[in-house]
Amino acid sequence: MTHGHDILHMMEGNTYHTKSDLVKAVVEKFGPQETFHTCSAEGMNAEEIVDFLDGRGKFMRTPDGGFTVDITKVCNH
């Protein structure tokens, strides 16, 4: 089980144009069967963790209309 922080750190320096692009990148990096957890939730698949992180305001828009991680919103524990 992979922590959501690992996805946020994977996003640093990268821009994604859709949530589907990010889900695809997560599956490519961690594998299609991987499950994810955070400090407050667990047992999520790639699409669910991306939606969870988005819902928690962890992403920010980029000038080209995509999005990336808002590094100021990543907790460090």
Buried (B, 14 or more C-beta within 10 A) or exposed (E): EBBBBBBBEBBEEEBBEEBEBBBEBBBEEBEEEBBBBBEEEEEBBBBBBBEBBEEEEBBEEEEEEBBBBBEEEBEEE
